[in-house]
Amino acid sequence: MVEWFDMGGYEYFVWGSMLCFFVVMLADGLSLRSKKKQAERLVFSRFRRKNK
Amino acid sequence: MNKLVKLYHTLGSPPSFYRIAGYFLTPLLLLALGLTAYGLVDGLFFAPIDYQQKDAYRIIFVHVPSAWMSMFIYAMMGIAAIMAFVWRMKVAEAVMMASAPIGAAFTVITLVTGMLWGKPMWGTYWDWDARMTSELILLFLYIGVMAMYAAFDDDPRKAARLTALVAIIGLVNLPIIHYSVEWWSSIHQKSSVKLTGSTGIKDWDMLRPLLVMAFATKFYYGYSMLHRARSYLLHTESQKQWAQAALGLDTPKKQNKEQSNG
């Protein structure tokens, strides 16, 4: 099992690359949510202002 | 009317695009996650060892699909930029601006994983050779596109028009990145996958996870781009009735009408 993760001595480079991939993808996924919430807040505030 | 022309006009309308794009989000995300899980497990644990690079070559399963996506997304952004600049289509502006951060994310992955692959193979993390330098310029182009838009964001239509111009000019970098390893002498290896010729990966057990990851990243781009484009349209059309209706907000007029009907 350990051999699988050892990557023939290149574990720092291989797993470092995988970590980079997941961290950047996760950051993109989280920013999607914040962009959506930001846009929704703007629509709600415009709606409230219009119907005051 | 020709069906294609009709589809073009339907997708060109922000409310229709917002609604139709919503149907694709969950399937695209599930495909992206499923294929990423399969592609990485297959590539990291089951693909055979490379006879020259040993296990270090497994970085290819994130590096190459990300590199392809960094250029593919710029091409998509460039096409959207041309449509936004010539026809001033709001949906094209949304696609263009939605693509930029995703393209930048894949370019960052390409550069960082390339550095991590370069150290054990070339003995250095970075070399100012044509491939690496042109990929770094691509990152600056993505950042430039986002910065240009942010600089004029009080007037989104003007911002999108100026940004489209920058994105169109940047298209010239794509053939430079692609052919850099052939035009100039480079420490970077030639293309890993070629449809013709004897170079590139030939072993199906190595090629399969690479192609699966290529599809996974394409599906992720589809998901993230549509998600961002929807948010962009809501943001820029926040005063329009369709945007408010899309979030379940009814105008007093409509509410009154419903009450009188009831």
Interface residues (C-beta under 8 A of the other chain):
Chain A: W4 M7 G8 G9 Y10 F13 V14 G16 S17 M18 C20 F21 V24 M25 A27 D28 G29 S31 L32 K35 K36 Q38 A39 E40 L42 V43 F44 R46 F47 K50 N51
Chain B: L40 L44 F45 I49 K54 D55 A56 R58 I59 V62 H63 S66 P101 I102 A105 V108 I109 V112 T113 L116 W117 K119 P120 Y220 S224 H227 R228 R230 S231 Y232 L234 H235 S238 Q239 A243 Q244 L247 L249 T251 P252
